[in-house]
Amino acid sequence: MLEPVVSLVNGVKTQQIDIQNRGMAFGDGVFETMRLTQGHIPLLDLHKARLHVGIKTLGLNYSEAALNKHLAQLFSIINDSNIASGRVKLIVARGQGGQGGQGGQGGQGVNPSPDAGVDVSILLYASQLAAWVQPAVALKTSRVQLPHNVNLAGIKHLNRLDYVLAAQAAMPAENEQVLLLDVANNLIETVHHNVFFIRGSEVITPSLARCGVNGVFKQWLVNSVIPKAGLQLVEREISRVDAEACDACFITNAYSGLTPVTAINGHLFNSCEKLNAITGEINQILGDK
């Protein structure tokens, strides 16, 4: 397993965290996985915005000022270490205290947080980054389905057991990603990516009103790329039959960018002019960023 080159807990360099941390005990927290390139994080404002939605949803006490302070510390370390590229994981979890579902004061254990009630961990993994458009993969659906929960839909919370079970059940090959459906048999996302389909001049992506993660790259694509490519975005429920009627498919996340999809459960998709228009816009806007 890849070890982080930098590990911070509440601003202190350490890999220790309080064993009573509620993020570890209950998945009581949120996180962001971000791409580091040329010493900065692309789409950082969108990451921060989604993080704060999750913080508000869970009622965590973590201010924007505290987030900016922690990020400034991280960037200072990055600059001093000459780390050019990699992956950053930022975790905001409720700290220790409280039994069962009752949240306690938290932040009182190892390296207490200045924002009472939370423990903030930042992990930096150094790695060589691929381009923003990846080699194509196939998707394979899992028999494990995502439950509906409108209270948590959209946020990136720490409890990922549905995704762990889905990946274990599907057992994907090396060039496959696991595609998850919800309990209504609608396509939602992969374990790590949002999913899009192209049909004619429409780019269709699943509704995440009841489950799923509202990806940062997805948000950027919807607002900044798809309109420039001259395409119309449609967000709605998508069945497997709907998907098979589409011309092309691709998946996205903020670390690896866009990945074309060759097939879902053996049903083949083609590359198309519209997909090429989207990838062209991505490369033009982000380039080496």
Secondary structure, DSSP 8 states (H G I E B T S, - for coil): ----SEEEETTEE-S---TT-HHHHH--EEEEEEEEETTB-TTHHHHHHHHHHHHHHHT----HHHHHHHHHHHHHHHHHHT--EEEEEEEEEE-S--STT-------SSS--SSTTEEEEEEEEE-----SB---EEEEE-S--B---TTTTBS-BS--HHHHHHHHHH---TTEEEEEEBTTS-EEEESS-EEEEEETTEEEEE--SSSSB--HHHHHIIIIITTTTT-EEEEE---HHHHHTSSEEEEEETTTEEEEEEEETTEE----HHHHHHHHHHHHHHTT-
